[in-house]
Amino acid sequence: MSLYRVGGETVDAGGLVRIPFMLPTLCAGFPSPAEDFIEGALELPRWLVPNPPATFIWRVRGWCMKGAGIHDEDLAVVDRSLSPSSGAVVVAVVNGEMSLKRLIMTGNRLSLTFDNPEMDQEFALEDLEEGLLWGVLLFSVRWHHVRARASLVR
């Protein structure tokens, strides 16, 4: 048995948790029509996922978050139990569509923005027909080898 030290904790290398892999993709641009279902699951080390029942994985589509280092085809690991704060990358339901955006608080006003200098647009939550913060981005995963990405759950 292999043990790893993470922060102050010792973690068993076999301590994996299954995290739901969601379909459709998570829009990182302008929302598009979507269906709500789970495609499968990926196993991640327990130490990466503080709250497995509240954690989900989405594939990112689009480039509106490239300023945050999140690119098209990346995986977004999202925790629904975290409280969003100003500056956090969040999954929001914008007029019925799941979307990845940066949350900005100016005074008492909450807004969602793109994190891409080529897309300068801000949406005040109060101005949206429907705006709901669904979860907070824990981390993202980027494949650097095309074959590795292609072998992922599709």
BAFI-3210 file (N, C-alpha, C; in Angstrom, 3 decimals, decimal comma, padded with zeros to 6 digits):
// residues 154
n [1|2|3|4|5|6|7|8|9|10|11|12|13|14|15|16|17|18|19|20|21|22|23|24|25|26|27|28|29|30|31|32|33|34|35|36|37|38|39|40|41|42|43|44|45|46|47|48|49|50|51|52|53|54|55|56|57|58|59|60|61|62|63|64|65|66|67|68|69|70|71|72|73|74|75|76|77|78|79|80|81|82|83|84|85|86|87|88|89|90|91|92|93|94|95|96|97|98|99|100|101|102|103|104|105|106|107|108|109|110|111|112|113|114|115|116|117|118|119|120|121|122|123|124|125|126|127|128|129|130|131|132|133|134|135|136|137|138|139|140|141|142|143|144|145|146|147|148|149|150|151|152|153|154]
n.u [000,849|000,592|001,306|000,575|001,565|-000,393|-000,609|-001,204|-002,199|-002,215|-002,707|-004,298|-003,219|-005,001|-007,444|-009,963|-012,611|-015,776|-016,849|-019,574|-019,810|-020,912|-023,354|-024,945|-022,135|-020,438|-021,142|-018,844|-019,062|-021,480|-024,603|-026,034|-028,665|-029,521|-029,392|-030,197|-028,328|-026,449|-023,417|-021,539|-018,957|-015,983|-013,033|-011,457|-008,711|-009,391|-008,436|-008,469|-011,068|-013,059|-015,786|-017,421|-020,260|-021,312|-019,963|-019,205|-018,353|-017,724|-017,478|-015,846|-016,970|-016,022|-014,484|-014,639|-013,550|-010,808|-008,971|-008,846|-007,446|-008,878|-009,847|-011,370|-012,632|-011,455|-011,770|-014,082|-014,168|-016,573|-017,926|-020,815|-021,313|-019,788|-019,513|-020,026|-017,764|-016,815|-015,058|-014,702|-014,767|-017,647|-020,347|-023,196|-026,722|-028,069|-030,766|-031,914|-029,827|-026,745|-023,721|-020,332|-018,789|-017,214|-017,715|-018,631|-018,688|-019,951|-020,325|-023,530|-024,255|-024,406|-022,657|-022,130|-019,380|-017,438|-014,201|-012,268|-010,444|-011,294|-013,985|-015,910|-018,222|-020,855|-023,163|-025,673|-026,963|-029,512|-030,731|-031,203|-033,508|-033,654|-031,400|-029,083|-026,804|-025,029|-022,838|-019,356|-016,242|-013,835|-011,399|-009,707|-009,063|-006,708|-006,067|-003,040|-002,264|-003,481|-004,473|-004,883|-007,012|-008,994|-009,530|-010,990|-014,058|-016,801]
n.v [-001,174|002,180|005,324|008,778|012,122|014,862|018,160|018,327|015,817|012,230|010,185|007,375|005,787|004,294|005,400|006,223|008,134|008,081|010,317|011,959|012,302|014,766|015,338|017,608|019,272|021,874|025,148|027,517|030,136|031,510|030,347|027,197|025,035|022,383|019,077|017,406|015,181|012,385|011,205|009,276|008,235|009,426|008,374|009,872|010,841|010,745|012,856|015,015|015,726|017,217|016,994|014,567|013,806|016,225|016,960|017,362|016,596|018,344|018,673|021,267|023,620|025,980|029,289|031,391|031,549|031,610|033,417|032,686|030,440|028,278|026,185|025,294|022,017|021,285|019,788|020,540|020,576|020,693|021,939|021,793|022,430|024,510|027,942|030,620|033,287|036,702|036,980|034,287|031,399|030,191|027,827|028,658|028,857|030,208|031,696|029,122|027,568|025,845|027,366|028,497|030,936|034,001|035,246|038,373|040,824|043,940|046,364|045,859|044,389|041,545|040,045|038,233|037,382|037,069|035,592|036,576|038,638|039,312|039,140|041,149|041,314|041,685|040,317|041,239|039,590|040,230|041,292|039,212|036,914|034,402|033,489|031,617|030,529|027,650|026,053|025,962|026,289|023,921|022,884|022,638|020,426|019,878|018,332|017,509|015,971|014,699|012,048|011,101|012,704|011,907|009,342|009,588|009,327|009,395]
n.w [000,000|-000,883|000,521|000,602|001,386|001,847|002,278|005,648|005,864|005,639|002,945|001,600|-001,306|-002,783|-002,236|-003,828|-005,289|-006,914|-009,297|-010,715|-014,231|-016,184|-018,734|-020,887|-022,409|-020,598|-021,049|-022,053|-022,981|-024,993|-023,871|-024,924|-026,189|-023,929|-022,471|-019,452|-017,902|-016,566|-017,781|-017,087|-014,895|-013,333|-011,705|-009,015|-006,876|-003,417|-001,836|-003,550|-003,766|-001,707|-000,980|-002,065|-002,647|-003,516|-005,754|-009,189|-012,611|-015,564|-019,097|-020,796|-023,165|-025,466|-025,312|-023,494|-020,974|-021,083|-020,050|-017,438|-017,635|-018,508|-020,993|-024,182|-024,285|-021,868|-018,569|-016,066|-012,654|-010,342|-007,332|-005,544|-002,920|-002,032|-001,055|-003,172|-003,909|-004,538|-007,532|-007,893|-010,061|-011,438|-011,900|-013,494|-013,823|-016,503|-017,699|-017,949|-018,983|-018,502|-017,569|-017,585|-015,716|-014,486|-011,236|-010,084|-007,583|-007,044|-004,889|-003,792|-005,931|-007,928|-010,566|-013,630|-015,598|-018,626|-018,872|-020,716|-022,688|-025,233|-025,183|-023,846|-021,750|-019,428|-017,133|-015,086|-012,330|-011,371|-013,617|-015,296|-016,741|-015,606|-013,203|-011,569|-009,166|-009,444|-008,701|-007,594|-009,196|-008,562|-009,590|-012,778|-015,528|-017,997|-021,023|-022,533|-024,541|-027,458|-027,892|-025,286|-024,416|-026,210|-025,388|-023,124|-021,252|-023,382]
ca.u [000,000|001,341|000,710|001,063|001,282|-000,978|-000,773|-000,903|-002,898|-001,686|-003,818|-004,098|-003,214|-006,166|-008,654|-010,586|-014,051|-016,386|-017,483|-020,402|-019,390|-022,181|-023,642|-024,081|-020,958|-020,654|-020,889|-017,925|-019,310|-022,904|-025,296|-026,717|-029,637|-028,865|-030,160|-029,628|-028,158|-025,107|-022,853|-020,779|-018,235|-014,526|-012,505|-010,431|-008,240|-010,260|-007,880|-008,791|-012,507|-013,456|-017,179|-017,827|-021,668|-021,665|-018,982|-019,562|-017,382|-018,312|-016,556|-016,011|-017,035|-015,919|-013,246|-014,866|-012,823|-009,385|-008,195|-008,716|-006,704|-009,835|-009,947|-012,286|-012,338|-010,985|-012,767|-014,320|-014,604|-017,416|-018,462|-022,057|-021,421|-018,973|-020,167|-019,296|-017,330|-016,453|-013,845|-014,727|-015,335|-018,840|-021,315|-024,450|-027,828|-028,433|-031,963|-032,136|-028,659|-025,561|-022,659|-019,176|-018,533|-016,579|-018,666|-018,092|-019,586|-019,648|-021,308|-024,510|-024,640|-023,702|-022,614|-021,388|-018,597|-016,494|-012,813|-011,604|-010,408|-011,985|-015,430|-016,149|-019,658|-021,206|-024,584|-026,104|-027,907|-030,864|-031,280|-031,477|-034,821|-033,360|-029,977|-028,893|-025,454|-025,197|-021,674|-018,092|-015,165|-012,756|-010,215|-009,946|-008,062|-006,464|-005,297|-001,988|-002,004|-004,767|-004,949|-005,387|-008,321|-009,933|-009,875|-011,845|-015,465|-017,516]
ca.v [000,000|003,439|006,462|010,085|013,197|016,029|019,099|017,618|014,535|011,088|009,671|006,094|005,964|003,621|006,089|006,886|008,374|008,196|011,615|011,935|013,044|015,300|015,744|017,937|020,028|023,117|026,237|028,579|031,098|031,774|029,089|026,524|024,098|021,304|018,051|017,252|013,807|011,968|010,330|008,199|008,713|009,324|008,177|010,832|010,609|011,326|014,110|016,086|015,976|017,329|016,631|013,793|013,852|017,535|017,253|016,901|016,931|018,792|019,015|022,671|023,965|027,418|029,970|032,632|031,536|031,363|034,270|031,945|029,215|027,208|026,164|024,367|020,591|020,995|019,260|021,420|019,849|021,694|021,546|022,523|022,775|025,692|029,249|031,445|034,615|037,572|036,546|032,842|030,870|029,461|027,319|029,368|028,585|031,487|031,477|027,698|026,905|025,784|028,173|028,755|032,382|034,592|035,974|039,654|041,576|045,367|046,842|044,792|043,879|040,358|039,946|037,144|037,910|036,220|035,849|036,577|040,045|039,501|039,047|042,046|041,384|041,432|040,072|041,395|038,512|040,790|041,609|037,984|036,303|033,372|033,425|030,827|030,008|026,203|025,479|026,689|025,509|023,481|022,888|022,155|019,486|020,073|017,290|018,061|014,985|014,460|010,671|010,971|013,344|011,123|008,100|009,911|008,975|010,218]
ca.w [000,000|-000,962|001,218|000,177|002,319|001,194|003,381|006,878|005,870|004,929|002,157|000,961|-002,759|-003,340|-001,795|-004,959|-005,246|-008,246|-009,465|-011,927|-015,414|-016,658|-020,108|-022,007|-022,028|-019,868|-021,984|-021,641|-024,043|-024,936|-023,630|-026,023|-025,648|-023,208|-021,776|-018,121|-017,466|-016,203|-018,808|-016,462|-013,719|-013,330|-010,363|-008,622|-005,518|-002,387|-001,338|-004,495|-003,756|-000,303|-000,741|-003,244|-003,055|-004,085|-006,792|-010,533|-013,649|-016,829|-020,181|-021,162|-024,592|-025,689|-024,932|-022,745|-019,703|-021,330|-019,147|-016,177|-017,935|-018,802|-022,450|-024,828|-024,077|-020,510|-017,638|-014,924|-011,469|-009,691|-006,025|-005,248|-001,501|-001,735|-001,168|-004,125|-003,472|-005,651|-008,210|-008,108|-011,301|-011,014|-012,866|-013,280|-014,725|-017,097|-018,519|-018,159|-019,559|-017,648|-018,149|-016,730|-015,718|-013,309|-010,403|-009,623|-006,711|-006,973|-003,910|-003,549|-007,244|-008,412|-012,024|-014,251|-016,706|-019,333|-018,498|-022,001|-023,077|-026,516|-024,930|-022,727|-021,496|-018,036|-016,929|-013,697|-011,998|-011,212|-014,933|-016,039|-016,553|-014,614|-012,900|-010,361|-008,998|-009,283|-008,027|-007,684|-009,803|-007,675|-010,441|-014,134|-016,037|-019,425|-021,691|-023,381|-025,578|-028,126|-027,682|-023,913|-024,369|-027,006|-024,693|-021,986|-021,392|-024,373]
c.u [000,891|000,578|001,365|000,718|000,797|-001,293|-000,348|-001,500|-002,107|-002,858|-003,426|-004,211|-004,422|-007,465|-009,280|-012,069|-014,543|-017,177|-018,293|-019,845|-020,662|-022,200|-024,800|-022,849|-021,377|-020,233|-019,945|-017,932|-020,766|-023,624|-025,950|-027,682|-028,958|-029,866|-029,459|-029,527|-026,691|-024,620|-022,175|-020,133|-016,739|-014,092|-011,369|-009,948|-009,108|-009,748|-008,128|-010,238|-012,993|-014,875|-017,729|-019,312|-022,078|-020,771|-019,368|-018,477|-018,134|-017,202|-016,881|-016,046|-016,975|-014,665|-013,456|-014,117|-011,323|-008,485|-007,984|-007,932|-007,606|-010,147|-010,997|-011,764|-011,752|-012,106|-012,860|-014,853|-015,263|-017,993|-019,672|-022,141|-020,620|-019,790|-019,370|-018,924|-016,929|-015,107|-013,804|-015,238|-016,475|-019,546|-022,622|-025,483|-028,293|-029,573|-032,124|-030,956|-027,482|-024,412|-021,560|-018,818|-017,760|-017,641|-017,988|-019,132|-019,086|-020,718|-022,230|-024,935|-023,770|-023,797|-021,843|-020,660|-017,822|-015,116|-011,973|-011,619|-011,111|-013,502|-015,752|-017,649|-019,919|-022,716|-024,889|-027,136|-029,336|-031,530|-031,640|-032,885|-034,709|-031,859|-029,787|-027,453|-025,568|-024,054|-020,436|-017,032|-014,110|-011,431|-010,618|-008,785|-007,926|-005,611|-004,281|-001,611|-003,338|-005,305|-005,508|-006,790|-009,362|-010,372|-010,759|-013,284|-016,125|-018,986]
c.v [001,232|004,526|007,740|011,103|014,394|017,015|018,377|016,225|013,459|010,418|008,357|006,279|005,307|004,299|006,894|007,080|008,526|009,490|011,588|012,830|013,467|015,538|016,699|018,660|021,317|024,262|027,254|029,612|031,472|030,449|028,533|025,510|022,875|020,308|017,814|015,774|013,513|010,971|009,118|008,751|008,572|009,127|009,162|010,481|011,370|012,681|015,278|016,545|016,029|016,858|015,865|013,868|015,160|017,904|016,595|017,335|017,263|018,971|020,447|022,803|025,482|028,000|031,182|032,670|031,343|032,245|033,627|030,644|028,029|027,276|025,171|022,942|020,275|020,349|020,220|020,562|020,875|021,141|022,419|022,981|024,021|026,969|030,103|032,789|035,415|037,138|035,056|032,518|029,958|028,834|027,998|028,857|029,947|031,229|030,011|026,923|026,954|026,510|028,413|030,234|032,781|035,402|037,226|040,330|043,010|045,990|045,691|044,110|042,692|040,296|038,707|037,727|036,798|036,535|035,699|038,027|040,336|039,502|039,869|042,214|040,990|041,286|040,244|040,309|039,026|041,101|040,370|037,489|035,207|033,337|032,741|030,358|028,542|025,573|026,325|025,758|025,196|023,528|022,424|021,263|019,736|018,928|017,959|017,107|014,575|013,062|010,482|011,554|012,481|009,856|008,325|009,520|009,922|009,897]
c.w [000,000|-000,227|000,720|001,241|001,514|002,296|004,652|006,921|005,147|004,240|001,519|-000,545|-003,408|-002,984|-002,916|-004,714|-006,673|-008,304|-010,757|-013,021|-016,131|-018,162|-020,035|-021,508|-021,320|-020,768|-021,363|-022,758|-023,911|-024,773|-024,887|-025,425|-025,035|-022,655|-020,452|-017,763|-017,192|-017,242|-018,198|-015,212|-013,967|-011,890|-010,127|-007,218|-004,519|-001,907|-002,289|-004,380|-002,301|-000,012|-001,956|-003,606|-003,741|-005,269|-008,110|-011,508|-014,933|-017,850|-020,607|-022,686|-024,713|-025,068|-024,033|-021,419|-019,881|-020,479|-017,784|-016,388|-018,213|-020,285|-022,917|-024,658|-022,700|-019,716|-016,463|-013,781|-010,556|-008,392|-005,713|-003,804|-001,136|-001,891|-002,141|-003,525|-004,705|-006,222|-008,499|-009,513|-010,863|-012,208|-012,507|-014,262|-015,217|-018,077|-018,923|-018,702|-018,586|-018,331|-017,120|-016,847|-014,465|-012,568|-009,867|-008,738|-006,636|-006,088|-003,564|-004,833|-007,643|-009,925|-012,432|-015,447|-017,393|-018,790|-019,762|-022,489|-024,406|-026,357|-023,692|-022,515|-020,041|-017,936|-015,447|-013,411|-011,896|-012,553|-015,754|-015,749|-015,493|-014,423|-011,563|-010,307|-008,609|-008,506|-008,274|-008,263|-008,754|-008,423|-011,831|-014,542|-017,531|-019,934|-022,603|-024,504|-026,172|-027,866|-026,280|-023,814|-025,091|-026,281|-023,485|-022,284|-022,390|-024,329]
res [m|s|l|y|r|v|g|g|e|t|v|d|a|g|g|l|v|r|i|p|f|m|l|p|t|l|c|a|g|f|p|s|p|a|e|d|f|i|e|g|a|l|e|l|p|r|w|l|v|p|n|p|p|a|t|f|i|w|r|v|r|g|w|c|m|k|g|a|g|i|h|d|e|d|l|a|v|v|d|r|s|l|s|p|s|s|g|a|v|v|v|a|v|v|n|g|e|m|s|l|k|r|l|i|m|t|g|n|r|l|s|l|t|f|d|n|p|e|m|d|q|e|f|a|l|e|d|l|e|e|g|l|l|w|g|v|l|l|f|s|v|r|w|h|h|v|r|a|r|a|s|l|v|r]
***
